Amino acid sequence: MPGTVLRALTAVAIVLPAAASAQALGERIDSLVNAHIRAEGLQRSRVLETATMLSDGFGPRLAGSPEYRRAAEWARKELASYGLANAALEPWGKRRGRSWTVDGQSMEMVAPYYARLVAYPKAWSPPTAGIVRGTPMVVTIRNDSDLVHYKGKLRGKIVLAGAASDPAHPDLARFQPLGARFTDVELDSMRRITKPGDPADYWDDADGYAENVARRQRIAFLLKREGVAAWLEPSHNANAVVVSSYQAYDGDVSGAVPAFVVARADYDRVVHLIDAKVPVTLQLSLRSRYVPDDSTGYNVVAELPGTDSTLRDEVVMVGGHFDSWSPGTGATDNAAGSAVAMEALRILKAINATPRRTIRVALWDGEEHEDYFGSMGYVKKHFGDPETMRLLPAQAKVSAYFNIDHGTGRVRGIYTQANVPVRPVFDQLLAPFADLGAATTTLKNEGSTDHMPFVSVGIPAFVFIQDPIDYESRTHHSNLDVAGVLLRDDLAQAATVVASVLYHVANRDELLPRMPVPPPHKK
């Protein structure tokens, strides 16, 4: 998922009233079905195998890439093999970028001594002109105007984007544990929150994003015009190589300068040598290519049909994004969430559950650019256009959309997105899983993932709270995001809890409570 999503939580003095009893509020909990869900989900789990195949089995699932398409085809077949109905790759629209893949890459320091450097190409980067060898040059370019200082000086150069890390101001994250779970105090703080906070809607969530993308693209083209041979940036995470892109998914940047993100320690080593006036020679290459395709984007969908003749055309949805970044294999972001969503429906089918409403899983294309291409395309196609707020009939028949996209950690509860009436419902649905640590609800608004398009057209959409583990500290968008970091027991717990929530929401007499429909978005 894009952006930093695990924000600091502050407890407030006001304590919300405890949820009323299940009997008083009328939520019927099927203990027998929950027992079957637990047995299937915890004792016969297939979620780790699914997540491993989706990640390491196919490689990075960059939106529009051949790897994405192969993984999506496998997921569709897997969902169909569970016995689910209507398993398909559903087109959501036309991509504006190009299909891209990497055939090879290398980066070495060959003087003053030999060292293999850890580096990964920025997504959609064009290839280098064969092997590039030369003396690197450090520059400071934050805006277009900064290029004036280097006019005519960059042709044929390997250019490094700025100074080394300042040893006088070390990264404070270095002194924090790499992995952690939510503590009881943190979960209690979540529960006590009375001000949900931003983002309130899809556009608040993406505020300023397009402008930042456009700035990076302009600089990339200007560097190419100056004749730069390759552009090197340091990873902003000292623990791993975190790779960004030129955002070519939303445009063609094949004419930009070839670019890499370098491990912080290796980047600093090169810059320190340059600062010390030691002659340095780097040698690098990138064999990337743009692959012809039909430019159509696809989501993966399947469903467990409802059994109640009066309710089966109503829907409960679950999903997460299927695409990933390119340096690792997208295991925690978000093969994990995709596998949990798939496993939740597998569990329900395996135990012959009979939900009254239809339960639909959707795995989204194009989330990793904060435009939510796949989920927004789906919402516009099926439910309505948030810019005009012209709603389609199916919008009124969605009880809820649940998103899972916070890594490999176990589920600890649900962000209710400021929906006060729904909170006691979720309190009751989660209560049977308190022994598994999944009993927290919070009014907090959580953003930066695929529930936001649903929120934008007035559909109740929620995010599962998950233990952070080492998501932000090590795996998010990084070269270390591979299947070896997945936690089997956490994923099995998550799928078990999700399956029960989906089943019970699908079996309620009424749809879940809704927030007021937002006004049309004015550009």
Sequence and secondary structure as in RCSB ss.txt:
>XXXX:A:sequence
MPGTVLRALTAVAIVLPAAASAQALGERIDSLVNAHIRAEGLQRSRVLETATMLSDGFGPRLAGSPEYRRAAEWA
RKELASYGLANAALEPWGKRRGRSWTVDGQSMEMVAPYYARLVAYPKAWSPPTAGIVRGTPMVVTIRNDSDLVHY
KGKLRGKIVLAGAASDPAHPDLARFQPLGARFTDVELDSMRRITKPGDPADYWDDADGYAENVARRQRIAFLLKR
EGVAAWLEPSHNANAVVVSSYQAYDGDVSGAVPAFVVARADYDRVVHLIDAKVPVTLQLSLRSRYVPDDSTGYNV
VAELPGTDSTLRDEVVMVGGHFDSWSPGTGATDNAAGSAVAMEALRILKAINATPRRTIRVALWDGEEHEDYFGS
MGYVKKHFGDPETMRLLPAQAKVSAYFNIDHGTGRVRGIYTQANVPVRPVFDQLLAPFADLGAATTTLKNEGSTD
HMPFVSVGIPAFVFIQDPIDYESRTHHSNLDVAGVLLRDDLAQAATVVASVLYHVANRDELLPRMPVPPPHKK
>XXXX:A:secstr
  S         S        HHHHT    HHHHHHHHIIIIIS  HHHHHHHHHTTT    TTSHHHHHHHHHH
HHHHHHTT EEEEEEEEEE SS EEEEEEEEEEEEESS EE  EEE BT    SS EEE EEEE  SSGGGGGGG
TTS TT EEEES    TTS  GGGGS S B   HHHHHHHHH     S  SHHHHTTTHHHHHHHHHHHHHHHHH
TT SEEEEE S TTS B  B  GGGS  TTS  EEEE HHHHHHHHHHHHTT   EEEEEEEEEEE    EEEEE
EEEE    TTTTTSEEEEEEE    SSS  IIIIIHHHHHHHHHHHHHHHTT   SSEEEEEEESS TTSS HHH
HHHHHHHTEETTTTEE GGGGGEEEEEE  S SS EEEEE TT TTTHHHHHHHHGGGGGGT  EEE     SST
THHHHTTT  EEEEEE  BTIIIIITTBTT SGGG  HHHHHHHHHHHHHHHHHHHTSSS             
